Amino acid sequence: MDKYSFERIDTLIEKKRQQMIQVGLAKGLSSEETVTLSKQLDRLLNIHSRRYLLSKNWSTSSAFIVTN
């Protein structure tokens, strides 16, 4: 994984987070759209965590990562 990959995923995470916040404020935290965005954000965060672990040569089996 190169530095660009981490910067790109960080950008995607921040954009998704801001989108989720805006929708949550407008439509409520339990709206279907907010929940969908939250799940998408969770997936991006999991991808970021896995990439980080792999970049450190850590086995994902030795780390606790929650997946859906």
Secondary structure, DSSP 8 states (H G I E B T S, - for coil): --HHHHHHHHHHHHHHHHHHHHHHHHH-TTSHHHHHHHHHHHHHHHHHHHHHHHHTT--GGGS-----
